[in-house]
Each structure stands twice: as structure tokens, then as C-alpha cells.
């Protein structure tokens, strides 16, 4: 899986894949960490417009990046949460640590 992202000024938007499971989570986290170390990113935004499934490994990626951004005085946001991803955010408590914009699709 190739990470889809866009960096503008101090903001990086990561297009989350259709499925975020243990097969992709490790690589996804490592790639994002590399980019965060390489650029002066203050806002990390996850775009879930294409995501249909996310397991606990995906939740771990979000929590890990949130902790990283907190250490660098940055923030993490999530946009375009579909109904399924919204439920995952609610049940896992991600809403408490990640700012969200709850719009379906694009």
C-alpha cells in the first residue's frame, strides 16, 4: 500500500485506505512517522472518505500519531467520517483525543 498524502505549509493530510487493519497499520504508522520527522508538521489530518473498515490496529495508528503530535505541540484531526468510522470513534473513545469533522463521504 502506498501512502496517499498532501503537505501544505505545516499541515499534512493523509488519505486513509479503504481498509485499515493489521496488514497495513504498521507500515502506515512508520510512513507517517517518517514524514512527521522530515517536515515541520503542526496539524495532521486523517481523511476517512474512502475508509469502510478499521480494526484495533488502525485505532493504534491514530493514538500513536496523536501522542507524537502532542509531543511536538501539534494536533490531530479527522474528517469525512462515514457512519462505520464514526461508530468506531465513539466506541473506542477516539473522539476524546482527536478533533473530528463528522461529514459523510467527500
Secondary structure per residue as TSV (DSSP state, phi and psi in degrees):
chain	resnum	aa	ss	phi	psi
A	1	X	-	360.0	128.6
A	2	X	-	-96.6	128.0
A	3	X	-	-66.8	128.2
A	4	X	E	-101.0	119.9
A	5	X	E	-150.6	163.8
A	6	X	E	-141.1	133.3
A	7	X	E	-115.3	126.1
A	8	X	E	-133.1	120.9
A	9	X	T	53.2	-115.8
A	10	X	T	-109.5	24.6
A	11	X	E	-122.5	134.0
A	12	X	E	-118.9	127.4
A	13	X	E	-107.1	124.0
A	14	X	E	-107.6	120.9
A	15	X	E	-80.4	111.8
A	16	X	-	-74.5	143.2
A	17	X	-	-70.8	171.3
A	18	X	S	-59.5	-42.8
A	19	X	E	-124.6	128.2
A	20	X	E	-115.3	95.4
A	21	X	S	-128.1	-173.6
A	22	X	H	-63.8	-20.0
A	23	X	H	-69.8	-29.6
A	24	X	H	-113.2	-20.6
A	25	X	H	-57.3	-45.5
A	26	X	H	-60.5	-48.5
A	27	X	H	-64.6	-39.0
A	28	X	H	-61.6	-47.3
A	29	X	H	-61.3	-43.3
A	30	X	H	-64.3	-42.7
A	31	X	H	-64.3	-43.1
A	32	X	H	-63.5	-44.6
A	33	X	H	-58.5	-42.2
A	34	X	H	-59.7	-45.9
A	35	X	H	-65.8	-39.5
A	36	X	H	-64.2	-35.3
A	37	X	H	-72.7	-26.3
A	38	X	H	-88.6	-24.4
A	39	X	S	-123.4	158.0
A	40	X	-	-88.3	75.8
A	41	X	-	-90.9	129.0
A	42	X	S	-108.3	-25.0
A	43	X	E	-129.9	124.7
A	44	X	E	-111.3	116.1
A	45	X	E	-112.8	127.4
A	46	X	E	-99.2	123.2
A	47	X	E	-101.4	114.5
A	48	X	-	-99.8	21.1
A	49	X	T	-61.8	-25.8
A	50	X	T	-103.8	-5.1
A	51	X	-	-81.7	128.6
A	52	X	-	-113.1	-20.5
A	53	X	E	-145.9	139.3
A	54	X	E	-148.8	129.1
A	55	X	-	-102.4	-169.9
A	56	X	H	-61.9	-26.6
A	57	X	H	-65.7	-39.2
A	58	X	H	-66.0	-40.1
A	59	X	H	-60.7	-40.8
A	60	X	H	-61.5	-38.5
A	61	X	H	-60.0	-45.4
A	62	X	H	-66.0	-43.8
A	63	X	H	-64.8	-43.2
A	64	X	H	-60.9	-43.9
A	65	X	H	-69.7	-32.1
A	66	X	H	-63.5	-42.7
A	67	X	H	-64.7	-40.8
A	68	X	H	-61.3	-47.0
A	69	X	H	-65.8	-35.5
A	70	X	H	-61.7	-40.5
A	71	X	H	-63.0	-28.5
A	72	X	T	-102.1	19.5
A	73	X	T	55.9	35.6
A	74	X	-	-111.2	-173.3
A	75	X	E	-139.9	160.1
A	76	X	E	-119.1	135.3
A	77	X	E	-129.0	160.6
A	78	X	E	-134.7	134.8
A	79	X	E	-129.7	163.5
A	80	X	-	57.4	45.8
A	81	X	-	-77.8	118.5
A	82	X	-	-73.6	176.1
A	83	X	H	-58.0	-44.0
A	84	X	H	-65.3	-43.4
A	85	X	H	-68.4	-36.4
A	86	X	H	-58.4	-43.5
A	87	X	H	-62.8	-39.2
A	88	X	H	-64.2	-42.6
A	89	X	H	-61.5	-42.9
A	90	X	H	-64.3	-50.8
A	91	X	H	-69.0	-30.5
A	92	X	H	-89.4	-13.7
A	93	X	T	84.2	10.4
A	94	X	G	-60.8	-27.0
A	95	X	G	-59.1	-25.2
A	96	X	G	-76.4	-21.4
A	97	X	T	-117.7	-12.8
A	98	X	S	-126.8	126.0
A	99	X	E	-67.2	139.1
A	100	X	E	-128.8	154.1
A	101	X	E	-123.0	105.2
A	102	X	-	-88.1	81.4
A	103	X	-	-120.8	141.0
A	104	X	-	-78.9	144.5
A	105	X	-	58.3	-152.5
A	106	X	-	-91.2	360.0
